[in-house]
Amino acid sequence: DRGYRSMPVTIRVEHTDTAFTRAATQGQCLTMSIAHGERRFTADAATLDRLEGDGQVIFRYVDDAGAPSDSANPNGAMRNIAGVCNAARNVIGLMPHPERAMEPLHGSTDGLVLFQSLLATARA
């Protein structure tokens, strides 16, 4: 158990063909805050392989160099997975909180790219 944690983390955009990532670039690293005290992404090996194979792993915890590492993974999520999408690519589940990275006062504006992506999707 890692306990409650509220801190900035870095995630990497793995795919840009979702309603939430179309304004990002593949491989782009974003800084956002986590805020949770329990749970992490887990699944059996077959499910993890399917999600990876189908391109449904959308965000991954990474270090400052953009590489997945144990030290960059704040909650022990399997395969450093920070976000996944559904098969239709229009719903995502993720930790960290993009809404906590919207203003310079928050320490990052990187969460804006998810909301800009949604606007671009709505306009398309």
GUSEKE-481867 format. One record per residue (C-alpha): residue number from 1; x, y, z. Coordinates in pm, whole numbers, plus 50000, padded with zeros to 5 digits. Each point is the difference from the previous one (the first is absolute). Layout:
BEGIN
{i=NUM u=X v=Y w=Z} .
...
***
This chain:
BEGIN
{i=1 u=50000 v=50000 w=50000} .
{i=2 u=50148 v=50331 w=49895} .
{i=3 u=49746 v=50214 w=50191} .
{i=4 u=49842 v=50324 w=49885} .
{i=5 u=50212 v=50188 w=49750} .
{i=6 u=49950 v=50341 w=49844} .
{i=7 u=50288 v=50093 w=49776} .
{i=8 u=50096 v=50081 w=49642} .
{i=9 u=50082 v=49708 w=49772} .
{i=10 u=50102 v=49971 w=49639} .
{i=11 u=49796 v=49797 w=49754} .
{i=12 u=50075 v=49928 w=49636} .
{i=13 u=49736 v=50009 w=49725} .
{i=14 u=50007 v=49658 w=49835} .
{i=15 u=49730 v=50056 w=49735} .
{i=16 u=49843 v=50313 w=49853} .
{i=17 u=49698 v=49844 w=49830} .
{i=18 u=49756 v=50048 w=50286} .
{i=19 u=49751 v=50272 w=50081} .
{i=20 u=50229 v=50102 w=50289} .
{i=21 u=50340 v=49997 w=49828} .
{i=22 u=49951 v=50128 w=49646} .
{i=23 u=50156 v=50340 w=50087} .
{i=24 u=50309 v=49831 w=50150} .
{i=25 u=50296 v=49847 w=49825} .
{i=26 u=50095 v=49637 w=50038} .
{i=27 u=50275 v=49971 w=50259} .
{i=28 u=49920 v=50340 w=50149} .
{i=29 u=50071 v=50013 w=50372} .
{i=30 u=49748 v=50176 w=50222} .
{i=31 u=50030 v=50106 w=50363} .
{i=32 u=49686 v=49966 w=50209} .
{i=33 u=49918 v=49929 w=50362} .
{i=34 u=49881 v=49677 w=50150} .
{i=35 u=49778 v=50007 w=50308} .
{i=36 u=49902 v=49662 w=50133} .
{i=37 u=50070 v=49762 w=50281} .
{i=38 u=49889 v=49668 w=49868} .
{i=39 u=49962 v=49796 w=49689} .
{i=40 u=50216 v=49968 w=49695} .
{i=41 u=49960 v=49861 w=49653} .
{i=42 u=50008 v=49621 w=50006} .
{i=43 u=49890 v=49727 w=49763} .
{i=44 u=50092 v=49644 w=49915} .
{i=45 u=50275 v=49941 w=49745} .
{i=46 u=49758 v=49919 w=49716} .
{i=47 u=49807 v=50325 w=50053} .
{i=48 u=50319 v=50205 w=50021} .
{i=49 u=50127 v=49842 w=49678} .
{i=50 u=49666 v=50068 w=49826} .
{i=51 u=49991 v=50364 w=50113} .
{i=52 u=50358 v=50051 w=49885} .
{i=53 u=49939 v=49819 w=49670} .
{i=54 u=49682 v=50195 w=49927} .
{i=55 u=50167 v=50332 w=50076} .
{i=56 u=49772 v=50068 w=50296} .
{i=57 u=50280 v=50100 w=50238} .
{i=58 u=49984 v=50376 w=49949} .
{i=59 u=50223 v=50136 w=50278} .
{i=60 u=50297 v=49852 w=50183} .
{i=61 u=50192 v=50125 w=50306} .
{i=62 u=50353 v=50097 w=49897} .
{i=63 u=50309 v=50161 w=50147} .
{i=64 u=50149 v=50336 w=49900} .
{i=65 u=50165 v=49837 w=49698} .
{i=66 u=49662 v=49865 w=49881} .
{i=67 u=50073 v=49636 w=50088} .
{i=68 u=49773 v=49777 w=50208} .
{i=69 u=50165 v=49918 w=50331} .
{i=70 u=49907 v=49874 w=50343} .
{i=71 u=50103 v=50332 w=50155} .
{i=72 u=49762 v=50189 w=49767} .
{i=73 u=49706 v=49776 w=50087} .
{i=74 u=49830 v=50162 w=50302} .
{i=75 u=49752 v=49724 w=50078} .
{i=76 u=50146 v=49677 w=49867} .
{i=77 u=49772 v=49988 w=49695} .
{i=78 u=50076 v=49700 w=49783} .
{i=79 u=50222 v=50080 w=49701} .
{i=80 u=50005 v=50364 w=50119} .
{i=81 u=49651 v=50047 w=49851} .
{i=82 u=49858 v=50342 w=50088} .
{i=83 u=49701 v=49994 w=49762} .
{i=84 u=49802 v=49770 w=49775} .
{i=85 u=49719 v=50051 w=49751} .
{i=86 u=49705 v=49793 w=49886} .
{i=87 u=49990 v=49828 w=49660} .
{i=88 u=49810 v=50292 w=49844} .
{i=89 u=50279 v=50233 w=50127} .
{i=90 u=49752 v=50254 w=50138} .
{i=91 u=50018 v=49916 w=50372} .
{i=92 u=50315 v=49998 w=50213} .
{i=93 u=50084 v=49920 w=50357} .
{i=94 u=50313 v=50155 w=50143} .
{i=95 u=50188 v=50110 w=50304} .
{i=96 u=50131 v=50283 w=50019} .
{i=97 u=49754 v=50288 w=49999} .
{i=98 u=50021 v=50218 w=49686} .
{i=99 u=49768 v=50257 w=50159} .
{i=100 u=50274 v=50064 w=50259} .
{i=101 u=50240 v=50107 w=49724} .
{i=102 u=49807 v=50279 w=49831} .
{i=103 u=50162 v=50320 w=50129} .
{i=104 u=50361 v=50109 w=50058} .
{i=105 u=49909 v=50044 w=50367} .
{i=106 u=49938 v=49624 w=50012} .
{i=107 u=50360 v=49943 w=49890} .
{i=108 u=49908 v=49874 w=49653} .
{i=109 u=49763 v=50070 w=49715} .
{i=110 u=50055 v=49657 w=49842} .
{i=111 u=49648 v=49883 w=50086} .
{i=112 u=49864 v=50247 w=49746} .
{i=113 u=50097 v=49770 w=49713} .
{i=114 u=49731 v=49750 w=50105} .
{i=115 u=49731 v=50269 w=50002} .
{i=116 u=50128 v=50151 w=49674} .
{i=117 u=49976 v=49651 w=49853} .
{i=118 u=49638 v=49968 w=50112} .
{i=119 u=49916 v=50336 w=49842} .
{i=120 u=50167 v=49896 w=49675} .
{i=121 u=49808 v=49673 w=50007} .
{i=122 u=49669 v=50181 w=50058} .
{i=123 u=50071 v=50235 w=49710} .
{i=124 u=50091 v=49716 w=49761} .
***
